[in-house]
Amino acid sequence: MYVAPTKIDYEESEDIRPRSSLFVYLKRLLWLVVIVLIIVAGYVGVHFASAYRTIVVGEEGDRSLKGYLSKWLRGDEDGNLPNDPNPIPQKEEHRLDVLLLGIRGEDDIEEAGSLLTDTMLLLSVDKETGRAALTSLPRDIYIDMKGTLTDGDVLSVKGKVNEIYVRGLEHREGLTYSSQMISRLTGVYVDKAVLFDFTAFGKLIDVLGGIDVYLAQPFSEKKQWGYEFSLPAGKNHLNSEQALYYVRSRFSSSDFDRARRQQEVILAIKNKATQLGFFANPTKVTDLLDALKGNVRTNFQIWEIKDLLKLAESFKGDQLKKGVVSTDNLMYETHLENGEYVLLPKGDDFKLFQEYFRTILNE
């Protein structure tokens, strides 16, 4: 039997068509947005990876057949020696220790030793509590210590601690060997290392548009730079050249004071980057990495950069414990038989020194 469509059936069928068209339109729009996001993410990712690769030296040691066989025969992955007097400490999962090394760089011909580490700091972070400490190690600490290369060969250093990067670099293990030796020296496992030269330091400050530091009293360096460099008390906005002079000046003050100024500027850089939103903006991070190409080396991997940025943003300058190893706490001054000035631990025992670094995040 034939039944004619009712008015209600007709109105409902008319209602379905515009809804169907709207659904198709929204679906196409959604796909368009997804495609655009994929393109943008791909562009940023490729650009980021390209910039990242220009600053990274992924030191993995000797990957030759000799290196693998040596590790297998040695049967000791931690690199410790038999009856090791300075064993490599165990890695702590809740703790991140990052070694920061600063050198003048190969282009600096002002004086010899351009690859010796003028700046050496250890950034320690408790990933569970958020506590953090930044400690400066003086370059004149004298050590007589053995370490191991990744192929199992033993490499000794009998001299100042600022030589360890150069000694490791001779075997293409500058960061790896430095991390190991500082681990042995401090008694805490150094997870990662970052090395920068003064060119990178200057470029970083230029990208940020300068930094601000507050001086409780005037600062003056009359001899080192060929003219008197001075800063007044109070707030100072420093460009890259002024910041470099401020952290490198040493004729009018001690290495310990210079270490304090270096920490001051590092925190000023971190604060300025936070204010400008660098840690939350992938494009700004990419531009920053691109500016630093060729002047920074690190064994942080690309997938760890995000965690590193979060870590950098998580602690505030006023919550960060700052310290300088000096004659006021752990060291004393002396001279070797050849007259060379060095620093040694009080009591001629690094145990007190190591206890300081092991407990620094608990105080």
C-alpha positions as CSV (number, residue, x, y, z in Angstrom):
1,M,0.0,0.0,0.0
2,Y,1.3,3.4,-1.0
3,V,1.8,5.9,1.9
4,A,2.5,9.5,1.1
5,P,5.2,11.2,3.1
6,T,3.9,13.2,6.0
7,K,4.8,16.8,6.6
8,I,6.8,15.8,9.6
9,D,8.8,13.3,7.6
10,Y,9.5,15.9,5.0
11,E,10.7,18.5,7.6
12,E,13.0,15.9,9.2
13,S,14.5,14.9,5.9
14,E,15.2,18.6,5.0
15,D,16.8,19.0,8.4
16,I,19.3,16.2,7.8
17,R,21.0,17.7,4.7
18,P,22.4,21.0,6.2
19,R,23.6,19.1,9.2
20,S,25.3,16.6,7.0
21,S,26.9,19.4,5.0
22,L,28.1,21.1,8.2
23,F,29.6,17.9,9.4
24,V,31.6,17.4,6.2
25,Y,32.7,21.0,6.3
26,L,34.0,20.7,9.9
27,K,35.7,17.5,9.1
28,R,37.5,19.0,6.2
29,L,38.5,22.0,8.3
30,L,39.8,19.8,11.1
31,W,41.9,17.9,8.6
32,L,43.3,21.1,7.2
33,V,44.2,22.3,10.7
34,V,45.9,19.0,11.4
35,I,47.9,19.1,8.2
36,V,49.0,22.7,8.9
37,L,50.0,21.7,12.4
38,I,52.0,18.8,11.1
39,I,53.8,21.0,8.6
40,V,54.6,23.6,11.2
41,A,55.7,21.0,13.7
42,G,57.8,19.4,11.1
43,Y,59.4,22.7,10.1
44,V,60.2,23.6,13.7
45,G,61.4,20.1,14.4
46,V,63.8,20.0,11.4
47,H,65.0,23.5,12.1
48,F,65.5,22.7,15.8
49,A,67.3,19.5,15.0
50,S,69.5,21.3,12.5
51,A,70.4,24.0,15.0
52,Y,70.9,21.4,17.7
53,R,73.4,19.4,15.7
54,T,75.6,22.4,15.0
55,I,76.4,22.7,18.8
56,V,76.5,19.0,19.9
57,V,79.4,16.7,20.1
58,G,78.0,13.4,21.1
59,E,81.0,11.9,22.7
60,E,80.5,8.1,22.9
61,G,84.1,7.1,23.2
62,D,85.9,4.5,21.2
63,R,83.3,2.6,19.1
64,S,85.9,0.6,17.2
65,L,86.3,-3.1,17.5
66,K,89.2,-2.5,19.9
67,G,86.9,-0.4,22.1
68,Y,84.2,-3.0,22.3
69,L,86.6,-5.9,22.9
70,S,88.4,-4.0,25.6
71,K,85.1,-3.4,27.4
72,W,84.1,-7.0,27.1
73,L,87.5,-8.3,28.3
74,R,87.6,-5.8,31.1
75,G,84.1,-6.7,32.3
76,D,83.9,-3.3,34.1
77,E,81.4,-0.9,32.6
78,D,81.9,1.8,35.3
79,G,85.5,2.5,34.3
80,N,87.0,1.9,37.8
81,L,90.5,0.5,38.3
82,P,91.6,-2.3,40.5
83,N,91.9,-1.0,44.1
84,D,90.9,2.4,42.7
85,P,91.7,5.1,45.3
86,N,89.3,7.5,43.6
87,P,86.4,5.3,42.4
88,I,83.7,6.6,40.1
89,P,80.6,7.0,42.3
90,Q,77.3,5.4,41.5
91,K,74.7,7.3,39.5
92,E,71.8,8.6,41.6
93,E,68.4,8.5,39.8
94,H,66.8,11.3,41.9
95,R,69.8,13.6,41.3
96,L,71.1,15.4,38.2
97,D,74.7,16.8,38.2
98,V,75.8,18.8,35.2
99,L,79.3,20.0,34.7
100,L,79.7,23.4,33.1
101,L,83.0,24.2,31.5
102,G,84.1,27.6,30.1
103,I,87.2,28.1,27.9
104,R,88.6,31.1,26.0
105,G,88.4,29.1,22.8
106,E,90.7,28.4,19.9
107,D,90.3,31.8,18.4
108,D,91.6,33.6,21.5
109,I,95.3,34.2,21.0
110,E,95.6,36.6,23.9
111,E,97.7,34.0,25.7
112,A,98.6,30.4,25.7
113,G,96.3,27.7,27.0
114,S,93.1,28.7,25.2
115,L,91.6,25.3,25.7
116,L,92.3,25.2,29.5
117,T,89.0,25.6,31.5
118,D,88.9,29.0,33.0
119,T,85.4,28.3,34.3
120,M,84.3,25.1,36.0
121,L,81.0,24.8,37.8
122,L,78.8,21.9,39.0
123,L,75.1,22.3,38.9
124,S,73.4,19.8,41.2
125,V,69.6,19.3,41.2
126,D,67.4,17.1,43.3
127,K,64.7,16.1,40.8
128,E,62.3,15.1,43.6
129,T,62.5,18.1,45.9
130,G,63.6,20.7,43.3
131,R,66.5,21.8,45.5
132,A,69.5,23.0,43.4
133,A,73.0,24.1,44.0
134,L,75.6,25.8,41.8
135,T,79.2,25.4,42.9
136,S,82.3,26.9,41.4
137,L,85.5,24.8,41.3
138,P,88.7,26.8,41.3
139,R,91.0,26.0,38.3
140,D,94.1,25.8,40.5
141,I,93.1,22.7,42.5
142,Y,96.0,20.2,42.2
143,I,95.2,16.6,41.5
144,D,97.3,13.4,41.1
145,M,94.7,11.1,39.8
146,K,94.1,8.3,37.3
147,G,91.1,7.9,35.0
148,T,90.1,5.5,32.2
149,L,89.3,6.1,28.6
150,T,86.4,4.2,27.0
151,D,88.9,1.7,25.4
152,G,90.2,0.8,28.8
153,D,93.5,2.7,28.6
154,V,94.5,4.5,31.8
155,L,95.1,8.3,31.5
156,S,96.7,10.1,34.5
157,V,96.6,13.8,35.4
158,K,99.2,15.2,37.7
159,G,98.6,18.9,37.6
160,K,95.8,21.4,37.9
161,V,92.2,20.4,37.5
162,N,91.8,22.9,34.5
163,E,93.9,20.5,32.4
164,I,91.6,17.6,32.4
165,Y,89.5,18.7,29.4
166,V,92.6,19.2,27.2
167,R,94.0,15.8,28.3
168,G,90.7,14.1,27.4
169,L,90.4,16.0,24.2
170,E,93.7,14.6,23.0
171,H,91.9,11.3,22.9
172,R,88.6,12.7,21.5
173,E,87.0,12.4,25.0
174,G,87.1,15.9,26.4
175,L,83.7,16.0,27.9
176,T,83.6,12.3,28.8
177,Y,86.9,12.3,30.6
178,S,86.2,15.6,32.3
179,S,82.9,14.3,33.7
180,Q,84.6,11.1,34.9
181,M,87.5,13.0,36.6
182,I,85.2,15.5,38.3
183,S,83.0,12.6,39.5
184,R,86.1,11.0,41.0
185,L,87.2,14.3,42.6
186,T,83.8,15.4,44.0
187,G,82.4,12.0,45.0
188,V,79.1,12.6,43.0
189,Y,78.3,11.1,39.6
190,V,78.4,13.8,36.9
191,D,75.6,12.9,34.5
192,K,76.2,15.4,31.7
193,A,78.6,18.2,30.6
194,V,78.3,21.4,28.7
195,L,81.3,23.3,27.3
196,F,81.2,26.8,25.9
197,D,83.7,29.4,24.8
198,F,83.6,33.1,25.3
199,T,82.3,33.6,21.8
200,A,79.2,31.6,22.7
201,F,78.9,33.5,25.9
202,G,78.9,36.8,24.0
203,K,76.4,35.6,21.4
204,L,74.0,34.4,24.0
205,I,74.0,37.8,25.7
206,D,73.5,39.5,22.3
207,V,70.5,37.3,21.5
208,L,69.0,38.2,24.9
209,G,69.5,41.9,24.3
210,G,71.9,42.3,27.2
211,I,71.6,41.4,30.9
212,D,71.1,43.2,34.2
213,V,73.3,42.8,37.2
214,Y,73.1,44.6,40.6
215,L,76.4,45.6,42.2
216,A,76.5,46.3,46.0
217,Q,79.7,48.3,45.4
218,P,81.6,49.7,42.3
219,F,83.8,47.3,40.3
220,S,87.0,48.4,38.6
221,E,89.7,46.6,36.5
222,K,92.4,49.1,35.7
223,K,95.1,47.0,33.9
224,Q,93.8,43.9,32.2
225,W,92.0,45.4,29.2
226,G,94.3,48.2,28.2
227,Y,92.0,50.8,29.8
228,E,90.1,51.1,33.0
229,F,86.9,49.1,32.9
230,S,84.5,50.1,35.6
231,L,80.9,49.6,36.7
232,P,79.1,51.7,39.3
233,A,77.2,50.4,42.3
234,G,73.6,49.6,41.7
235,K,71.8,48.2,38.6
236,N,73.9,47.8,35.5
237,H,72.7,46.8,32.0
238,L,75.6,44.9,30.4
239,N,76.1,44.2,26.7
240,S,78.2,41.2,25.7
241,E,81.6,43.0,25.8
242,Q,80.9,44.4,29.2
243,A,79.7,41.1,30.6
244,L,82.8,39.4,29.3
245,Y,85.1,41.9,30.9
246,Y,83.1,41.6,34.2
247,V,83.4,37.8,34.4
248,R,87.0,37.6,33.1
249,S,88.6,40.4,35.1
250,R,91.1,39.0,37.5
251,F,94.1,41.4,37.9
252,S,92.3,43.5,40.5
253,S,90.6,40.6,42.4
254,S,91.0,36.9,43.2
255,D,89.9,33.9,41.2
256,F,87.4,33.2,44.0
257,D,85.8,36.6,43.4
258,R,85.8,36.0,39.7
259,A,83.9,32.7,40.3
260,R,81.3,34.6,42.3
261,R,80.9,37.1,39.4
262,Q,80.6,34.3,36.9
263,Q,77.7,32.8,38.9
264,E,76.1,36.2,39.1
265,V,76.1,36.6,35.3
266,I,74.9,33.0,34.7
267,L,71.9,33.6,36.8
268,A,71.3,37.0,35.1
269,I,71.3,35.2,31.8
270,K,68.8,32.6,33.1
271,N,66.5,35.3,34.5
272,K,66.5,37.3,31.3
273,A,65.8,34.2,29.2
274,T,62.9,33.4,31.5
275,Q,61.5,36.9,31.3
276,L,61.6,36.7,27.5
277,G,59.9,33.4,27.5
278,F,62.7,31.5,25.9
279,F,62.2,28.2,27.8
280,A,58.5,28.0,26.7
281,N,59.0,29.0,23.0
282,P,60.5,26.4,20.7
283,T,61.2,29.0,18.0
284,K,63.2,31.1,20.4
285,V,65.1,28.1,21.6
286,T,65.9,27.2,18.0
287,D,67.1,30.7,17.3
288,L,69.3,30.6,20.4
289,L,70.8,27.2,19.4
290,D,71.5,28.5,15.9
291,A,73.3,31.5,17.3
292,L,75.6,29.3,19.4
293,K,76.6,26.9,16.7
294,G,80.2,25.9,16.6
295,N,80.9,27.4,20.1
296,V,79.1,24.9,22.4
297,R,79.7,21.3,23.0
298,T,77.5,19.0,25.1
299,N,76.7,15.3,25.5
300,F,73.0,16.1,26.2
301,Q,71.0,14.3,23.6
302,I,68.2,16.0,21.6
303,W,65.4,14.1,23.3
304,E,66.8,15.4,26.7
305,I,66.7,19.1,25.8
306,K,63.0,19.5,26.7
307,D,63.7,18.1,30.2
308,L,66.7,20.3,30.6
309,L,64.7,23.4,29.7
310,K,62.0,22.4,32.2
311,L,64.7,21.9,34.8
312,A,66.2,25.3,34.1
313,E,62.8,27.0,34.4
314,S,61.9,25.1,37.6
315,F,64.2,26.8,40.1
316,K,64.5,30.5,40.9
317,G,67.7,32.4,41.4
318,D,66.8,33.3,45.0
319,Q,66.1,29.6,45.8
320,L,69.4,28.3,44.3
321,K,72.1,27.6,46.7
322,K,75.3,29.2,45.4
323,G,78.8,28.3,46.6
324,V,82.5,28.8,45.7
325,V,85.1,26.3,46.8
326,S,87.8,28.5,48.2
327,T,90.3,29.0,51.0
328,D,87.4,30.2,53.2
329,N,86.0,26.7,53.3
330,L,87.7,23.6,51.8
331,M,91.1,24.6,50.3
332,Y,94.5,26.1,51.3
333,E,97.1,27.8,49.1
334,T,100.6,26.4,48.6
335,H,103.3,26.1,46.0
336,L,104.9,23.1,44.3
337,E,108.6,22.5,44.3
338,N,108.9,24.4,41.0
339,G,107.1,27.4,42.6
340,E,103.8,26.8,40.8
341,Y,100.8,28.1,42.8
342,V,98.2,25.5,43.6
343,L,95.2,24.7,45.9
344,L,95.0,21.6,48.0
345,P,92.2,20.3,50.3
346,K,92.6,21.2,54.0
347,G,94.1,18.2,55.8
348,D,95.5,17.1,52.4
349,D,92.5,14.7,52.1
350,F,89.7,15.1,49.6
351,K,87.2,13.2,51.8
352,L,85.9,16.5,53.4
353,F,85.7,18.0,49.9
354,Q,83.7,15.0,48.6
355,E,81.4,15.1,51.7
356,Y,80.5,18.7,50.8
357,F,79.3,17.8,47.3
358,R,77.5,14.6,48.4
359,T,75.4,16.5,51.0
360,I,75.1,19.9,49.4
361,L,71.4,19.3,48.4
362,N,70.5,18.1,51.9
363,E,71.5,21.3,53.7
